[in-house]
Amino acid sequence: MASLKSPTSLVAALLCFLLQFSMIKAHYASEGIDSDLSERSLIVVKIWCLVIIFLGTFVCGLIPLLFRSKSKVLVLGNSFAAGVFLVISMHFLQDSANVSDDYTEGSSFLPFIFVLIGYVFILLVESFLFKAKKEDGETQALVRVEAGIKEGESVSDNISSNPRLVSKAAVEAAVVIILGLSLHSVFEGFTIGLAERDRYAWRYLWTIGIHKVASGLSLGIVVLRMQPKRPILTSIAYSFAFAISTPIGIIISLIIKKAAQDGTADWVYVLTQAAASGVFLHVSIYHLLAKGFSPQDQSAHTTPFRRFFVLCLGIGVVTIGLIFD
């Protein structure tokens, strides 16, 4: 104790205290820098996801140009996409429920309600997008959403005999397809933009990318069937419009996350994920399974058994990817 009373001992003790204090401060400053670097790294990862998903979708939309005469490919492609959509729908619902449980006591019913809201919302949108025409006193739908297929043979024959109606119906069908596909693609972009960690962003890129590839291929084939006279220009235009929708969702979600208070971004994530789940259910069940694309001529490659096999293949591919993630 006597040694502490000397000036040298006091100075030494003071220096030790200041050194210890500076080390503590440096430690917390280092944590702040690490946190900032981690946030920047996450943004860089999301930018890479944006670029990859845009280029991948755009290129896949142009691939059908190489198979202009093989429309049967879309039959099996629709079945594969339906399986992918079903698994991803359940996966998004699970993620949404897990995040909402962190903010509520027990299980929250909101994600399941928003699944229904997303499903019904798409039905409402499509009811406004359907364009009905009256021919020979009978009103029939000329074009079906996301397929470009004439509903009845008589309507098909009447349209094909009139070049003006062919052009107008093709433009209307293209707009309907782009709006229908792009709507849930924006929601998909939200899931990447609101991801909290790098590995989550890469996982969402993987799951979203699989069905974006299937959707891009399907869109490219449908566009070729609607406007065969200008295949290259039309395919580029529509593929670009579809490919840019998910990056737009990523950018919007980044802005929301930056401006939102703590917890707000998570709830946006929960609700949009659940709504996207409802959209996927609607597209996979109603458009791809119940009213799937029918080839002009039946063959052994488009039998119900083969469609069911490809459906299971789509389910299996995404399921395996999620298991090993």
C-alpha positions, 0 to 999 in steps of 0.5 A: 500500500505504501508504494501506491502513495509514491508519485511514480506508483500513482502515475503508473496506476493512472497509465494502466487505467487509461490504457485499459479504458482505451482498450475497452473503447477500441474494442467497442469501436472495432465492433462498430466498424465490424458491424458497418463492414458487415452491413456493407458486405450484405448490400454488396451481396444483394447487388450481386443477387440483383445482377445475377437474377436479372441476367439469368432471367433475361437469358432464359427468356431468350433460350426458346428462340432456339426451339421455335417449333417445339411447343411441347417443351412448354407442357413439361415445363409448366408441370416442372414450374408448378412443382417448384411453385408449390414447394416455394409457396410452403417455404415462404409461408414457413419463413413468414411464420417463423419471423412473426413468432419472434414478435408475438406470443405464441403462433401468429395467424397473420401470415396465414391470413395474408396467404389468403389475401395474396391469393384473392388479390391475384384473382381480383387483378386477373378479373380486371385483366381478362379482356372479353370480346363479343363475336357472333352474339357470344362473349368469350375470353380471347386470351388466358393469363400467362398462357396466351391460349384461346379458350375455344376453337371457334374463337381461335378460328375467328381470330386467326382469320382477322390479322387486326384481331390477331395483333390486338389479341397478342398485345393484350395477352402480352400485357396480361402475362407481363403483369401477372408474372411481374407482380409476384416477381416484385414480392420475390425481390422483397425477400432478397432485399429484406434478408438479414444475412448473406447466407439468407440472401444467397438462399433466396437467390437459389430458391427464387432463381429456380422458378424464375428460370422456369417462368422465363422459359415459359414466357419466352415460348408463349411470346413466340406463339403469340407474335411469331413474325417478330420473335427476336425483338418481342422476346427481348422486350418481354424478357427484359420487362420480366427480368427487371421486376425482381431487381425492382423489388430488391431496390424497393425493399432496401429503401424500406429497410433503410427508412423503417424503424426497428421491427417495421422491416421485419413485419414488411417481410412477414406480410409480403412473404405470406402474400407471395406464398398465396400468389405462388399457390394460385399460379401453380394450382390454377394456371399450371396444373388445372389449366395448363398449356395444351400442345397442338398435337398430343404425343407420348411426351405429354401424357398425364404420367409424364406430366406428373413425373415432371411435377414431382421432379420440380418438387424434388429439386427445390426440396433437396436444395432446401434440405442441403441449404 
